[in-house]
Amino acid sequence: MTEEDEMTLNSAGEPGQGPSQGKSSSDLISALVAIIADAAGVVVAFKSDHDPIYIAAGLTLLLCGLGLCFRSALPNDSRKLIAPVLLVMVGAFLLGAFANNAIKKDTAASNSAPSTSPHPTASSQKKVTDYDLAVTKPENGDLVSTFTDVRIHSRALGPGLHVWVLTKFKATQRLYPQGECDNFDGSNFACNHVQFSDPGDNKSVMQVSAIIVDDRGNSILQRYKSGFDSKESPISAIQTSATITVKRK
């Protein structure tokens, strides 16, 4: 065999240091990188917790891995097309992810912004308004008669709201509605002749509080003059004052 024949065999890929061996090593490295990229892409996508940016990153890694696999199978002349195709696809995925994430943030910000409606509904207004409700007379620790006038302070009430006085023995849970109070100057209410125990029941320790109710609660309380258990209240007060403790003379 001549020297020219040996050179021909080496260039054709026979044992030696010809180009065939170099190509096999390159394909093996590409396959290993493709497997690692695919595995990383799957992990990132599953750990994303539905975040579009992480999902796009995982899909990008998967695309890169698949691109490397296709590159190994393509002829040498076509392999140079893989890089630009992958760049375009990766750019599209990332651009879409960032746009989607920006839209989600804008939507969340708009949903969390406070309402600027100039005419809030009555129900929402009742829930957020502090009427500064308080019993001003008698004061805590005062001595009271069987029938005593009670005074309540509150900020101006809207239509459909009512102030009631409730009394109870300190040692029991039963509340006694004492009637609706009259507004006499816009922010003060008079509840006259509130009954504190029976005439012969001296030295009893009593408690008194005020509540604000709507029209429905006002109607219900009219039927409970004989009292009700505080743990099974038939009404839901819009606001309740602090409780004042008094003693019977």
Backbone torsions as a table, in degrees:
resi	resn	phi	psi	omega
1	MET	NA	131.7	-177.2
2	THR	-82.4	168.9	178.5
3	GLU	-64.3	-32.6	178.6
4	GLU	-66.9	-37.0	177.6
5	ASP	-65.6	-39.8	179.8
6	GLU	-62.9	-39.3	179.3
7	MET	-65.7	-35.6	179.1
8	THR	-64.9	-40.8	179.6
9	LEU	-64.6	-43.6	-179.4
10	ASN	-63.5	-41.0	-179.9
11	SER	-69.5	-21.2	179.0
12	ALA	-84.8	-6.5	175.1
13	GLY	103.5	15.0	174.8
14	GLU	-73.4	169.1	-177.1
15	PRO	-51.3	133.6	-178.6
16	GLY	152.7	-148.1	-178.0
17	GLN	-113.8	33.9	-177.0
18	GLY	-74.9	178.0	-175.5
19	PRO	-68.6	-20.5	-178.7
20	SER	-61.2	-40.3	-178.0
21	GLN	-67.8	-39.0	178.2
22	GLY	-63.3	-39.7	179.4
23	LYS	-64.4	-39.4	179.8
24	SER	-63.8	-41.0	178.7
25	SER	-64.1	-41.7	179.0
26	SER	-63.4	-42.0	179.6
27	ASP	-65.9	-36.7	179.4
28	LEU	-65.8	-43.2	178.2
29	ILE	-63.2	-42.2	178.7
30	SER	-61.6	-40.2	180.0
31	ALA	-65.4	-41.7	179.3
32	LEU	-65.0	-43.4	178.2
33	VAL	-63.6	-38.9	179.4
34	ALA	-62.8	-42.3	179.3
35	ILE	-63.6	-45.0	179.7
36	ILE	-62.6	-42.9	-179.9
37	ALA	-64.5	-42.4	179.0
38	ASP	-63.6	-44.6	-179.9
39	ALA	-63.4	-44.0	178.4
40	ALA	-63.3	-39.1	178.9
41	GLY	-62.2	-42.2	178.9
42	VAL	-64.0	-43.8	-179.2
43	VAL	-63.0	-46.7	-178.7
44	VAL	-63.1	-42.0	-178.7
45	ALA	-64.7	-40.8	-178.9
46	PHE	-74.5	-25.8	179.6
47	LYS	-90.0	6.2	-170.8
48	SER	-73.0	-25.1	-174.6
49	ASP	55.5	42.5	176.8
50	HIS	65.4	16.1	175.2
51	ASP	-78.4	121.8	-173.9
52	PRO	-62.4	-30.7	-179.4
53	ILE	-68.0	-42.7	178.7
54	TYR	-68.7	-37.5	176.8
55	ILE	-61.6	-43.7	179.1
56	ALA	-63.6	-38.7	178.4
57	ALA	-63.8	-41.5	177.7
58	GLY	-64.3	-43.2	177.6
59	LEU	-64.8	-34.6	177.7
60	THR	-62.7	-44.3	178.0
61	LEU	-63.7	-39.6	177.3
62	LEU	-62.5	-42.0	178.8
63	LEU	-63.0	-42.3	178.3
64	CYS	-61.5	-42.5	178.3
65	GLY	-63.3	-44.3	178.1
66	LEU	-65.5	-35.8	178.8
67	GLY	-63.2	-39.8	178.0
68	LEU	-66.2	-36.7	176.8
69	CYS	-63.9	-47.0	178.5
70	PHE	-63.1	-35.9	-179.7
71	ARG	-61.7	-39.0	-179.9
72	SER	-65.7	-29.9	-177.4
73	ALA	-87.2	-14.2	-176.1
74	LEU	-85.1	156.1	172.6
75	PRO	-64.2	159.3	-176.3
76	ASN	-57.5	-38.7	-175.8
77	ASP	-67.8	-25.4	-176.6
78	SER	-94.4	-10.6	-175.1
79	ARG	-66.3	-30.6	-177.9
80	LYS	-66.8	-13.5	178.0
81	LEU	-80.3	-18.0	-175.6
82	ILE	-64.8	-43.7	-175.9
83	ALA	-59.3	-52.4	179.3
84	PRO	-64.2	-35.2	178.6
85	VAL	-63.8	-44.1	178.8
86	LEU	-63.9	-40.9	179.3
87	LEU	-61.5	-41.5	179.1
88	VAL	-64.5	-45.0	-178.9
89	MET	-66.7	-42.3	178.8
90	VAL	-63.0	-44.1	178.2
91	GLY	-60.5	-40.5	179.9
92	ALA	-65.2	-43.9	179.2
93	PHE	-62.8	-46.5	-178.0
94	LEU	-67.6	-40.1	178.6
95	LEU	-62.2	-43.2	177.8
96	GLY	-64.1	-38.2	-179.7
97	ALA	-66.0	-45.5	179.6
98	PHE	-64.5	-39.4	178.4
99	ALA	-64.2	-42.7	179.5
100	ASN	-64.0	-40.8	179.7
101	ASN	-65.6	-38.8	178.6
102	ALA	-65.2	-39.4	178.5
103	ILE	-64.4	-41.9	179.8
104	LYS	-62.8	-40.2	-179.9
105	LYS	-66.5	-41.8	178.8
106	ASP	-63.0	-41.3	179.9
107	THR	-65.3	-42.3	179.2
108	ALA	-64.4	-38.8	179.6
109	ALA	-66.7	-40.1	179.9
110	SER	-69.0	-34.3	179.2
111	ASN	-71.4	-30.7	-178.1
112	SER	-87.7	-9.0	-179.7
113	ALA	-68.2	142.1	179.8
114	PRO	-66.2	148.9	179.9
115	SER	-69.7	137.1	179.9
116	THR	-108.5	21.1	-178.9
117	SER	-64.3	128.2	-178.6
118	PRO	-73.3	-11.7	-177.4
119	HIS	-127.1	75.5	178.7
120	PRO	-63.4	151.7	-179.9
121	THR	-68.9	160.2	-178.2
122	ALA	-63.6	-39.6	-177.2
123	SER	-65.3	-42.7	179.5
124	SER	-68.8	-34.1	179.1
125	GLN	-65.8	-39.1	179.7
126	LYS	-64.4	-36.8	-174.9
127	LYS	-71.5	-33.7	-173.6
128	VAL	-97.6	-12.1	-176.2
129	THR	-82.6	133.2	173.4
130	ASP	-100.2	111.9	-175.9
131	TYR	-85.1	0.3	177.0
132	ASP	54.3	45.9	-174.2
133	LEU	-75.9	133.6	-178.6
134	ALA	-157.4	146.9	171.1
135	VAL	-85.8	120.0	-177.7
136	THR	-101.9	-20.1	178.3
137	LYS	-152.6	127.6	0.3
138	PRO	-71.0	171.1	177.1
139	GLU	-96.4	166.2	-177.4
140	ASN	-59.9	126.4	178.9
141	GLY	90.5	-1.7	-179.4
142	ASP	-69.0	158.0	171.3
143	LEU	-92.1	136.8	-176.6
144	VAL	-127.8	156.6	175.6
145	SER	-89.0	178.1	177.4
146	THR	-56.3	-46.0	176.2
147	PHE	-117.6	120.8	-175.7
148	THR	-134.8	140.1	176.0
149	ASP	-75.9	136.8	179.8
150	VAL	-116.7	140.6	176.4
151	ARG	-117.3	138.1	-177.8
152	ILE	-123.7	138.2	173.3
153	HIS	-107.5	138.2	175.8
154	SER	-156.7	150.0	170.1
155	ARG	-65.5	161.9	-175.7
156	ALA	-54.4	131.6	-179.8
157	LEU	-93.2	147.1	175.0
158	GLY	-78.8	173.7	178.8
159	PRO	-63.1	145.4	178.5
160	GLY	84.4	10.0	179.1
161	LEU	-116.2	146.9	-173.4
162	HIS	-139.4	147.0	176.8
163	VAL	-106.4	129.3	176.6
164	TRP	-123.4	154.2	172.6
165	VAL	-108.3	136.0	176.4
166	LEU	-119.6	137.9	174.9
167	THR	-122.2	160.0	177.0
168	LYS	-162.3	155.9	169.1
169	PHE	-74.2	138.5	-175.6
170	LYS	-59.0	-33.1	-174.3
171	ALA	-85.1	-2.4	-177.4
172	THR	-123.1	172.1	179.6
173	GLN	-104.9	0.7	-175.0
174	ARG	-83.8	126.3	179.7
175	LEU	-101.1	142.9	-179.4
176	TYR	-119.7	106.4	176.1
177	PRO	-64.4	131.7	-175.2
178	GLN	-109.2	16.3	176.1
179	GLY	99.8	162.3	-179.9
180	GLU	-76.6	140.9	-179.1
181	CYS	-90.6	151.0	-179.1
182	ASP	-94.5	133.4	176.6
183	ASN	-83.8	121.1	-175.7
184	PHE	-113.5	-10.1	174.0
185	ASP	-151.6	26.9	176.3
186	GLY	94.0	-42.9	-178.1
187	SER	-125.1	4.6	178.4
188	ASN	-130.3	142.1	-175.6
189	PHE	-124.4	142.2	178.8
190	ALA	-109.5	127.3	176.2
191	CYS	-121.1	94.8	-172.2
192	ASN	-87.1	147.6	175.6
193	HIS	57.5	46.4	174.0
194	VAL	-73.1	130.8	-176.2
195	GLN	-88.5	127.3	175.2
196	PHE	-112.9	95.3	179.2
197	SER	67.2	-173.6	-178.8
198	ASP	-88.5	162.3	-177.4
199	PRO	-56.0	-39.1	-177.1
200	GLY	-89.8	3.3	-174.7
201	ASP	-94.8	74.2	-178.1
202	ASN	-79.2	156.3	174.7
203	LYS	65.2	16.9	174.8
204	SER	-74.6	146.2	175.6
205	VAL	-96.3	119.3	-175.4
206	MET	-118.7	160.6	175.5
207	GLN	-128.6	148.1	-179.4
208	VAL	-137.8	140.8	177.4
209	SER	-145.8	165.6	177.9
210	ALA	-119.3	149.5	176.9
211	ILE	-134.7	155.4	171.7
212	ILE	-111.0	129.2	179.4
213	VAL	-129.7	162.8	175.8
214	ASP	-89.4	-172.8	-177.4
215	ASP	-59.7	-39.8	-179.6
216	ARG	-65.0	-45.8	178.7
217	GLY	-63.6	-35.3	178.5
218	ASN	-62.7	-43.0	178.8
219	SER	-66.3	-39.4	-178.7
220	ILE	-66.4	-42.9	-178.2
221	LEU	-63.2	-25.9	177.7
222	GLN	-60.3	-26.5	-177.4
223	ARG	-92.3	0.6	-175.2
224	TYR	-121.0	37.4	178.8
225	LYS	-63.5	-24.8	178.8
226	SER	-82.9	-0.5	174.1
227	GLY	101.9	166.6	177.0
228	PHE	-154.4	158.2	179.2
229	ASP	-74.2	130.3	-177.1
230	SER	-63.2	-24.5	178.8
231	LYS	-78.6	-13.4	179.1
232	GLU	-127.0	50.9	-175.4
233	SER	-64.3	133.1	179.9
234	PRO	-80.9	-7.4	-177.8
235	ILE	-128.2	162.1	174.9
236	SER	-116.4	109.5	-176.6
237	ALA	-72.3	141.7	175.8
238	ILE	-72.9	-37.4	174.9
239	GLN	-154.2	147.0	179.9
240	THR	-126.8	136.1	-179.9
241	SER	-80.1	171.6	170.3
242	ALA	-66.7	151.0	-178.3
243	THR	-87.0	134.0	177.8
244	ILE	-105.3	134.0	178.2
245	THR	-103.2	130.7	-179.0
246	VAL	-132.1	168.7	178.7
247	LYS	-125.6	143.3	175.4
248	ARG	-75.5	139.7	175.3
249	LYS	-68.0	NA	NA
